[in-house]
């Protein structure tokens, strides 16, 4: 079978949402309990997140509606007051969105011609004369662990720590070097590599964020972004090796990247500690103790369903075929590519759509033979492209706060959790300073433990997981802002985006 060219996956709808920051530094906010819209929030949360629905787009402007995560629309009334609800006419709730060179947006009501503005608290549409008070800064609301795809060059950005450079030359985003953390500070963005270095205005990576690593971001609906230095320089791939650097002459729109949540790539190991790998084009075996690119699989799972698809680096999905053999020749919508997943203490069990469980045959082939799962049908699963986790729950990111000695779950800026694998599916959590996570008798956490503890990770979606803490309870986000491990069952507060 010929190798399929890797096909770029379009961003998910939730990855295209944005927050809108007023001139005062506050966010446009959906106030469910007050039946109104304000701009008082200082951080980006669910109520500050908007989906931009485009009906007509040109180079510098678009006709849009703003939809909240609750499914209601931003509406402008005849007297200029703002509310939310369902549009009553075809133009009700429509705005002319203009993209400005300073990376700002303006939103002009299509019916009245008045601009959306804020006084730092209330939001209204009363003026037809454009001013600085009408400027809104879009902030992508997707998780901060991202990849950058160049639609012009059809490649992904890749950090090269040995040379201190970033290249746009990765055909498949399966390496940890393709993942970046997108930090938002004081209105600017800092792009951090997986080895904790920062993209800078000069042709090298910096070890710390500074004014030289700060970029402005131009945002377009649909996930398109461009990074610039604010003085006319744009970031784009340059030269024959596609080095990502500042320049003034991008051509054909090569300064634009599609910003997406970093996908999850995993490696699977049999009970004999051999990696599941694709060999001979599409044959799948527990073949080697050595990790190769063909031992990596993208984990694709809908959180509403307990089934998973495993996409090989050859561009095809694992699928059950004739004689119960599992082959890497499946296509996205084939029913034979969906496997029901079961978890056992961090190890995964895969059940084909025909009811049989996947295991390793005596000749090493991956087969769907067993009617009941045993040790041969359990696979160790480890992250292949994530040396650390950044966790986001219902109330914000997991991180430390200067005002608390306990780890919090409502932060705007996250902490990295370094993963030290000790068994299949079992990890030690290491804080940024090198110490370990510790747990108190109350199920709370501190980031300065001396001894490594075992945390069990189970994947619940393409970018969703649960964590079984050392005390035997699931880790959850508490509304108070404190991270807790006290849940016997998996609830919505136990699901973490990573």
N, C-alpha and C positions, 0 to 999 in steps of 0.2 A: 504494500500500500504506500502511495506517495505521501510524504509529510504534508500536512495541511498548513498553509500559511496562518500564523497566529492572527486571530481576528480580535481587534480591540473591542472590549465591552463598553457600551454606553453607560454613563453614570446613572445610578438609581435616582428615582424622584427625590428621595430624602437627602441625597447628596447635592441637590441643586438649590436647596433653600438658603436664604440669606437673612442676616439681621441688618437693620437699617439704623445707623447712628446719626443723631442730629448734630448740629453745630455745637451743642452744649455737652456732647459726649454721652448722651443718654439714648436708649434704644426705643424704637417704636414698639409699643407693647399692647397686646390684646388683653383687655381687662374683663375676664369672663364674669366676675361677680358684679361689676359696675355697669355692664352693657355699654362700654365705651372704649376708646383707644387713647392711650397716653404716651408720654415719652419721659418717664421718670426712672426706669430701671437702669442700673449702672453696669449690668452684666448680661450676657447672652444666654437665655434659657429657652424653654419650649414656647412660652408666651411671647417671646421676642423673635420668633422664627417665622419667616414668611416664604411661601412658594410663589415664584413669579411666573404667571401664566401669560404667554406671549400670543397675541393674535395677529400681529403684523410687525415686522422688524426690518429696519434699514441700517445703514452703517453707523449712524450716530443717534438713532432713536428707535423706539418701539412702542406699540400700543399694548398695554399690559393690564392685568388685574392682580391684586395681592390677596393671596389666600392663606389663612392661618392654619396651623396644624390641627385645629378643631374643625376645619372644613368650612369656615365662614369667611366672607370677603370684606375687605376694607371698602367702606362706602362714604361718599361725600354727599351731604344733604344740601338743599337749596340755600340754607342760611350759612353754609360754610362749616358747619359742625361735622365731626367725623364719628362714625359708628361702624358696626359690623353686622353682617346678615347676608341675605340672598339678594342679588341684583333684581330690580323690578322691571328694568328695560334692557335693551341690547347694549346701551352705552353706560348704564348705571354701574358705577364701580370701575370704569375704565380710566386709565391715566396714560398720558403721553410721557413716557420715560425717555429722558435725554441723558446721554453719556458725555460727561465733560472731561476735558484734558487733565484736570487736576484729580482724576479718579473718583470724582463725586457724581452723584445722580441727582436729578430733579424730577419730580412727579407732578404733572399738570393735569388737573381734572379735565377730562375730555368734554364734559357738558358745559361747565362754567368758565373754563379757561384759567382758573385760579390754581396757585401752586400749593402743594402740601408743605406745611411748615410747623415749627414747634417753638414755644417760648421757654423750653427747658422742662416743661411740665405737661401742658395741654397741647393737643394737636388739632389743627384746623386748616381750612382752605379759604382764605379771604382776600389775598392779594394777587393781582395780575402783573405786578412789577417785580421782576426777578431780583433777589438779593441773596446775601450769604446765609440768611436764615432759612432759605429754601433748599440748601444743599444737604444731601444725605450721603453718608459713606456706607457703601455695601460691605458687609463682612460675611464671607461664606460660613454657613452654619454647620457644615459637615464636620465629622471627627477630625482632629488635628493630625492624625497619622495618614499621610496622603501619598499618592503617586502623581507624577506629571507626565502627560502624554502629548507628544507633538503630532498633530494631525497632518502637518506638512511633510515631516520626515518619517512619520509612521513608526516612531520609536519612543521609548520611555527614558526619562532622565535617570542617570546612574552615577552615584558618588564613587570616586576612586581615591580611597584614603592614602594609598601609597604615593600617589602623585599630587594629592591635595587639589584635585580638580573634580568637576562634574561634567560628564559627557551625556549627550542625548543619542545613545546608540544601542540601548537594550531592546531586543525584539520581543522578549517575553519578560514581564515584571515579576519574576519568581525569586529574585535575589533580595536579601535584606538591604543591599546597597541602593535598591530602587525606591525604598521607603524613606520619607522625610517627615519631620515634625514641623508644622506650620504654626509658629508662635505669633500672636498678635499683641503688640505692646505699644502704647502711646500713638495709636493710629497707623503704625507701620508693621510690616511683616518680617520675620526672621526665619530663614529656612535652615533647619538643622538636619544633618545627616545621621545615619544609624550609628556612626562612631562618635557622635556628639561634637561635630565641627559645623561651622556656619558658612554658608555661601556669602561672599563679600563682593564689594564693588571692584576689587582688584582681582587678578587672576590667581587667587589662592584661597584656601579655606582658613577661617579663623577659629581659634579654640574657644572664644567667648563672644557673646552678642555685643555689638557696639553700634555706633552711628554708621560704621562702614559695612555693617551687615543688615542695615534697615532698608527695606524696599517698600515703595508704594505699589498698590495692586489695582489694576483696572479689571473690573468684573463685568461680564456680559451674561445674560440669561442663557442657560444651557451648559453651565460649568466652565465656560471659557474665561481664562484669566491671563493677564500679562503683568510682569513685574518690571518696575522702572525705578530709577534713583531719584526722581523728582527734578532732575536738571537736564532732561532730554535724552538720557541714556536708557536703553531698553535691554532686557535680557533676552538673548536668543542664541541658537546653536550657530557656531561659526567655524569656518575652515572645513577641510576634508574629513577631519575626525569629529566634527560637531561638538566642539568645546562650548559649554554654556558660559557666556560672558556678556559684559555690557558692550553695547555698540549703538550707533546712531542710524544704521542703514539696513534694517531688516527688510527682506523682500518677500512678497507673496504671503504676508501674514505669518511669517515664521516666529514672531514674538508671542503668538497665542498658544497656550497650552490648555488641555482639558484637565481640570483638577478633580481627582477622584479619591475616595476612601481606599486606603491600601488594602489589596485583597489578601486573603488568607491562604498561604501555601503550607502544606504539611508533608511529612514523610511518615510512612507506615512501616512497622517492623513486625515480622512474624515471631512466634515463640522461640524460634531458633536464632533470633536477633539478626535476621537477614532482611534487607530492605526490599519492599515491593517495588519492582522496577519494570518499565516497558523495554523489551528487547525484541530484536528482529522485527522492527516496525510497529507491530501491534500486539505481540505476545506479552502477557503479564506474568511475572514470576517473582518468587522470593529468591533472588538470584545472588546477591552479593552483600558482603559486610561493609562494602565501600559505597559511600553516597555519591551518586552521579546526578546530572540534571534530569535524567529520565526516571529518577526516584522521587521526583517532586510532583505534587498534585494540588491543584487549586480546589479548595473546599467551598462548594457552592450549596447553600442550604437556605430554604425559606423558613423563617422563624415560626410561621403558622403551620408548618408541616414537619413531621419527624423524619423526612427523607433527605438524602444528600446526593449530590452529583460530584464526581471526582474527575477533574479535567487535567489531562496529562500535558506536559510541555510540548508534545507533538501536535497539540491543537484538537485532540479527540477526547471524548469521554470514555471512562470505563463502562462496559456494558456486558451483560450476560448473553452469551451466544449459544450455538448448538453444542450439545454434549456437556452443557453446564459450564463450559469454559468462560472465563472473563477476559475480554479483549479490550484493547485501547483503540476502538474504531467507531465509537458511538457519536451521535449527533445530539444537539441540545434537547429536542423535544421527544426523543425516543423514550418510551416507557421503560425499556430495558436498561436505561442509564440511571434510573432512580433506585437508591438503596435505602431501606429503613435502617436507622441507626439506633443502637442500644448501647448504654454505657455501664461499665463495671469498674469502679475505682480508677477512673482515668484511662481505661482501655476501651476501645471501640469494637463493637460487633456489628457487622453489616449483613443485612438480609435482603436478598434480591426480591424483585416484584413478584416472582413466582413462588416465594415462600422459603427458599433454601438459603442457608447461611454460608457466607464466603469463608473458605479455609484454604490451606495449602495442601495440595496433593503430594504423594510420595516423590513425584518427579519435579516438584518445585512450582508447578503451575498454580495460579490462583483459580479456584473452582468454586462453584455454588453447589456443594454436595450435601452438606449436613442438614438433617431435619431438626436437630436440636444443637444449640451451640455448646462447645466445650473449649478447653484451652487452645486447641488448634484454630478456633474461629475468633479468638481474641487478638486484636492487633494493638501494639503500642503506637501511639500517635504523638508526634512532637511538631512544634512549629518549625518551619523551614526558613521563614523570612522575617522572624521577629525575635531579636535578642532581648527585647523588653516589651512590656505592656504599658499602654496608656488606657485607663479605664474611665468610661463615662456612663453614669447612671441617670436616674430620673431627675436628679437635682443638680447635676453638674459633674465635674471631673473629680477623681480621687487624687488627693494631694495633701500636703502639709500646709499649715497656716501659722503665721507668727503669733496669733492670739490663742492658739490651742496646742496642747502637747499630744493630743490624739489625732490620728489620721482622719481627715474630713472627706466628705463625698459631695460637696457643693461648691467646688472651686471653679473659677473661670480659667485658671492656668493649671495644667496638670503636672504631676510628678511622674517621672519614668519609674517603672518597677522592673528592675533587671531580673531576668529569668535564669535561674541556675537549675537545669534539669538534673534530677537525681535518679528517677525511675521513669518508666513509660507513663506519661500523663501526670507525673508528680513533679512539682517544682519547689525550689526555695525562692522566696521573694526577698530581693535585696534592694534597700533604699539607695537613693542617689549618692549618699555619702559613703557607701560601702558597708554599713551595718545592715542587720537583718530586721525584717518585720517581726515584732513580738505581739503576743495576744494577752490581754488581761483576763481576770476571772469574770469580768462583766461582758466579755465578747467584743471589746474595743481593741484598737490596734495602736501601737507606737512604732516609730521608724528607727529606733536605736537599739534593737536587740543584739545580744552578743552571739546567740546560737541560731542556727538555721532551722526553720520549722517546715513541715511538709504541707503544701497546698495542692489540692487536686483540681485540675481544670477540665471542664467538660464543655465542648462546643455546642451551642444551641442555635446557631445560625451562621451565615457567611461571615459576619463580623460580630457575633454575639456569643457570650460564654457565661457560665456560672463557675463559682469558686467554692469548693468545700474546704472550709478552714480547718486548722489543726484540732479544734475542739469538737469537730463532727457536725457543725452547723454550717449552713450556707451563708456566705457573705452577702449583705444587703445594704442598700442605701436607706438611711433613716431621714425623715423629714426635718429632724433637728439639725442635720448637717454632719452628724457623726457616723462614721462607718462602723457597722456592727456585724457580728457573726452569731446570729441567734435564731435563724429560721430553719425549721425542720423540713419544710417543703419549699419548692421553687415557686416563688411569687414574682410579680412584675418588678419588684424592688430588688430581686436577686439577679436580674438579667443585666449584664454589663456589655456595653459596646466597646470594642477594642480596635 
